Amino acid sequence: MVTLLLQATDRRATAFRPGQFNMLSVPGVGEVAISVSDAPRDDGLLHHTIRDVGPVSHALCDADVGDLVGVRGPFGSDWRVPDRATDLDGDVVIVAGGVGLAPLRGALNQFVSLLDDAAGHVFLFIGARDPQQILFVDDLATWDRAGAHVEVTVDQGAPQWRGHVGLVTDLLHAAGFDPANARALVCGPEVMMRVTAENLVGVGVDPSRILLSLERNMQCGTGWCGHCQLGPFLLCRDGPVLVYDSALRSLINEHER
């Protein structure tokens, strides 16, 4: 995993909301959709956390300081973080699987910044394949010190691992958040998001207050090419963040077109 810090050539800050994505391009290689992995910053830098899984992502992960990267965007929907603590009317439950923590990082930073004056609390549950795959370890400590409730579980432990081993959904039932007034943000592999959403509804969270970030083959970013279609949704335009309602429940396991 590599986190790129991108600065505009004219040094102007780009307006965006956590949960949105940009189309990043490498000249002569191609273009790929990557979520922004932080909230807007005073320094104007765009953070994109990238896994090396294909030609474009490999070129991005291999970029040196000073290299030119194309940026189109921002595109898509966001995590709906309120601007003021007074608009935060209950607990915030954030569930991340693997690299799914990257699109949630900006929302986490904003929610944690609202903690002192907010009515609710922030609960963060992270699942990773093994301890080596846990992202943003320094941030986890920072969020914990700021008052967030942070729990991490792994599929496979290690000799030095003293934390939880098992599914991230195992952490939800005894977490202590108030489901009647909670909002939830979920990002990770789709099977994990489906099971997590079902578990959240099972403990009493309103489906209309559960947001999932879905990924498909986003190529244009504007809803014209149709490659990211999921039922009635074009995820680059209507998503990637969608409400877990009856329509999405029936679609979440659809394969890419």
C-alpha positions as CSV (number, residue, x, y, z in Angstrom):
1,M,0.0,0.0,0.0
2,V,1.2,3.5,-0.9
3,T,-0.4,6.8,0.1
4,L,0.3,9.5,-2.5
5,L,0.2,13.2,-1.4
6,L,-0.8,15.2,-4.5
7,Q,-0.5,18.9,-4.8
8,A,-2.0,20.9,-7.7
9,T,0.6,22.4,-10.1
10,D,-0.9,25.8,-9.3
11,R,-1.0,25.0,-5.6
12,R,-4.8,25.6,-5.4
13,A,-6.8,23.4,-3.0
14,T,-9.4,21.1,-4.6
15,A,-12.8,21.1,-2.9
16,F,-14.1,17.6,-2.1
17,R,-16.1,15.7,0.6
18,P,-14.9,12.5,2.3
19,G,-16.1,9.4,0.4
20,Q,-15.7,10.9,-3.0
21,F,-13.1,9.7,-5.5
22,N,-10.8,11.1,-8.2
23,M,-9.8,9.6,-11.5
24,L,-6.0,9.4,-11.3
25,S,-4.0,8.9,-14.5
26,V,-0.4,8.2,-15.4
27,P,0.6,9.4,-18.9
28,G,1.0,6.5,-21.3
29,V,-0.4,4.0,-18.8
30,G,-4.0,4.8,-18.1
31,E,-6.5,6.0,-15.5
32,V,-8.1,4.5,-12.4
33,A,-10.7,5.6,-9.8
34,I,-9.2,6.1,-6.3
35,S,-11.0,7.4,-3.3
36,V,-9.6,10.3,-1.4
37,S,-8.2,9.0,1.9
38,D,-8.4,12.1,4.1
39,A,-10.6,15.1,4.8
40,P,-9.9,18.5,3.1
41,R,-6.6,19.9,4.5
42,D,-5.3,23.4,5.1
43,D,-2.2,22.5,3.0
44,G,-4.3,21.6,0.0
45,L,-2.8,18.2,-0.4
46,L,-4.9,15.3,-1.7
47,H,-4.3,12.0,-0.1
48,H,-4.9,8.8,-2.1
49,T,-4.1,5.4,-0.6
50,I,-3.4,2.9,-3.4
51,R,-3.0,-0.9,-3.5
52,D,-0.7,-2.2,-6.3
53,V,-3.0,-4.5,-8.2
54,G,-2.8,-3.4,-11.9
55,P,-0.8,-1.5,-14.4
56,V,-2.1,2.0,-13.4
57,S,-2.0,1.4,-9.7
58,H,1.5,-0.1,-10.0
59,A,2.7,3.1,-11.9
60,L,1.1,5.3,-9.2
61,C,2.7,3.3,-6.4
62,D,6.0,3.6,-8.2
63,A,5.8,7.3,-8.6
64,D,8.6,9.5,-7.3
65,V,8.4,12.9,-5.6
66,G,7.9,15.5,-8.3
67,D,6.2,13.2,-10.9
68,L,3.2,14.4,-12.7
69,V,-0.1,12.6,-12.0
70,G,-3.4,13.5,-13.7
71,V,-6.4,14.2,-11.5
72,R,-10.0,14.4,-12.6
73,G,-12.7,15.0,-10.1
74,P,-13.9,14.9,-7.5
75,F,-16.8,12.5,-8.4
76,G,-19.6,10.7,-6.6
77,S,-21.4,10.9,-3.4
78,D,-20.0,11.2,0.1
79,W,-20.3,10.0,3.7
80,R,-22.6,12.9,4.7
81,V,-20.5,14.1,7.6
82,P,-22.3,17.0,9.3
83,D,-20.6,20.4,9.4
84,R,-21.5,21.0,13.1
85,A,-21.4,18.9,16.2
86,T,-25.0,20.0,17.0
87,D,-26.1,18.1,13.8
88,L,-24.6,14.9,15.1
89,D,-27.6,13.4,16.9
90,G,-26.3,10.0,18.0
91,D,-23.5,7.5,17.9
92,V,-21.4,7.0,14.7
93,V,-20.5,3.4,13.9
94,I,-17.7,3.0,11.3
95,V,-16.8,-0.5,10.1
96,A,-13.9,-1.1,7.8
97,G,-12.6,-4.2,6.1
98,G,-9.0,-4.2,4.9
99,V,-8.2,-1.3,2.5
100,G,-11.8,-0.1,3.1
101,L,-10.4,2.0,5.9
102,A,-8.8,4.4,3.3
103,P,-12.1,5.8,1.9
104,L,-13.4,6.1,5.6
105,R,-10.3,7.9,6.9
106,G,-11.4,11.4,6.0
107,A,-14.9,10.9,7.5
108,L,-13.3,9.5,10.7
109,N,-11.1,12.6,11.1
110,Q,-14.1,14.8,10.7
111,F,-16.3,12.9,13.1
112,V,-13.5,12.7,15.7
113,S,-13.1,16.4,15.4
114,L,-16.7,16.8,16.4
115,L,-16.5,14.6,19.5
116,D,-16.0,17.2,22.2
117,D,-19.3,19.0,21.4
118,A,-21.3,16.2,20.0
119,A,-24.1,14.2,21.6
120,G,-22.9,10.8,20.6
121,H,-19.7,8.8,20.3
122,V,-17.6,7.4,17.5
123,F,-17.1,3.6,17.3
124,L,-14.5,2.2,14.9
125,F,-14.3,-1.5,14.1
126,I,-11.6,-2.7,11.7
127,G,-11.1,-6.1,10.2
128,A,-7.8,-7.1,8.5
129,R,-6.4,-10.3,7.1
130,D,-3.5,-10.3,9.5
131,P,-1.7,-7.8,11.7
132,Q,0.6,-6.7,8.8
133,Q,-2.4,-5.6,6.8
134,I,-3.7,-3.1,9.3
135,L,-3.7,0.4,7.8
136,F,-3.0,3.8,9.4
137,V,-1.7,2.4,12.7
138,D,-0.7,5.8,13.9
139,D,-4.1,7.2,13.1
140,L,-5.8,4.4,15.1
141,A,-3.8,5.6,18.2
142,T,-4.7,9.2,17.5
143,W,-8.4,8.5,17.2
144,D,-8.3,6.4,20.4
145,R,-6.6,9.2,22.3
146,A,-9.2,11.7,21.0
147,G,-12.0,9.6,22.5
148,A,-13.1,7.2,19.8
149,H,-13.8,3.6,20.7
150,V,-11.4,1.6,18.4
151,E,-11.4,-2.2,18.0
152,V,-9.3,-4.2,15.6
153,T,-9.7,-7.9,14.6
154,V,-7.7,-10.1,12.2
155,D,-8.5,-13.3,10.3
156,Q,-5.1,-14.8,11.2
157,G,-3.1,-13.9,14.3
158,A,0.6,-13.9,14.7
159,P,2.9,-14.8,17.7
160,Q,3.0,-11.2,18.8
161,W,-0.6,-10.4,18.2
162,R,-2.6,-9.9,21.4
163,G,-5.8,-8.6,19.9
164,H,-9.0,-10.1,18.7
165,V,-9.1,-12.9,16.1
166,G,-12.3,-13.4,14.1
167,L,-14.8,-11.5,11.9
168,V,-15.3,-7.8,12.3
169,T,-19.0,-8.4,12.7
170,D,-18.2,-10.3,16.0
171,L,-17.3,-6.9,17.5
172,L,-20.6,-5.3,16.9
173,H,-22.9,-7.0,19.4
174,A,-21.2,-6.0,22.6
175,A,-19.8,-2.7,21.5
176,G,-22.0,-0.5,23.6
177,F,-23.3,1.9,21.0
178,D,-27.0,3.0,20.9
179,P,-28.4,1.4,17.8
180,A,-31.7,3.3,18.0
181,N,-29.9,6.6,17.3
182,A,-26.8,5.4,15.5
183,R,-25.6,6.1,12.0
184,A,-23.2,3.6,10.3
185,L,-20.6,3.9,7.6
186,V,-19.3,0.6,6.1
187,C,-16.6,0.0,3.5
188,G,-14.7,-3.2,2.6
189,P,-15.2,-6.3,0.5
190,E,-18.9,-6.6,-0.6
191,V,-19.6,-9.8,1.3
192,M,-18.3,-8.2,4.5
193,M,-20.4,-5.1,3.9
194,R,-23.5,-7.3,3.2
195,V,-23.0,-9.3,6.4
196,T,-22.2,-6.1,8.4
197,A,-25.2,-4.3,7.2
198,E,-27.5,-7.3,8.1
199,N,-25.9,-7.4,11.6
200,L,-26.4,-3.7,12.1
201,V,-30.0,-4.0,11.1
202,G,-30.3,-7.0,13.4
203,V,-29.1,-5.0,16.4
204,G,-31.6,-2.2,15.7
205,V,-29.9,0.3,13.4
206,D,-32.3,1.9,10.9
207,P,-31.3,0.8,7.3
208,S,-31.8,4.4,6.1
209,R,-29.0,5.4,8.4
210,I,-26.5,2.8,7.1
211,L,-24.2,3.9,4.3
212,L,-22.1,1.6,2.2
213,S,-19.4,2.4,-0.3
214,L,-19.6,0.2,-3.4
215,E,-17.0,-0.3,-6.1
216,R,-17.4,-1.2,-9.8
217,N,-15.5,-0.7,-13.0
218,M,-15.5,3.1,-13.0
219,Q,-14.1,4.4,-16.2
220,C,-15.6,7.8,-17.0
221,G,-16.6,9.2,-13.6
222,T,-19.6,11.0,-15.0
223,G,-22.2,8.2,-15.6
224,W,-21.9,8.1,-19.4
225,C,-20.1,4.9,-20.2
226,G,-22.3,2.6,-18.1
227,H,-19.4,0.3,-16.9
228,C,-20.2,0.9,-13.3
229,Q,-23.9,0.1,-13.5
230,L,-25.5,-1.8,-10.6
231,G,-29.2,-2.2,-11.2
232,P,-30.7,1.3,-11.4
233,F,-27.5,2.9,-10.1
234,L,-24.4,4.2,-11.9
235,L,-21.9,4.1,-9.1
236,C,-19.6,6.8,-10.3
237,R,-22.5,9.2,-10.3
238,D,-25.1,7.9,-7.8
239,G,-22.4,6.3,-5.6
240,P,-20.0,5.2,-4.5
241,V,-21.7,5.9,-1.1
242,L,-25.3,4.6,-1.1
243,V,-28.0,4.1,1.5
244,Y,-28.6,0.5,2.5
245,D,-32.3,0.3,1.6
246,S,-34.4,-2.4,0.0
247,A,-33.1,-1.7,-3.5
248,L,-29.5,-1.9,-2.4
249,R,-30.0,-5.0,-0.3
250,S,-31.1,-7.0,-3.4
251,L,-28.3,-5.7,-5.5
252,I,-25.2,-5.9,-3.4
253,N,-24.1,-9.3,-4.6
254,E,-24.5,-8.4,-8.3
255,H,-21.3,-9.0,-10.4
256,E,-19.7,-6.3,-12.5
257,R,-21.1,-5.9,-16.0
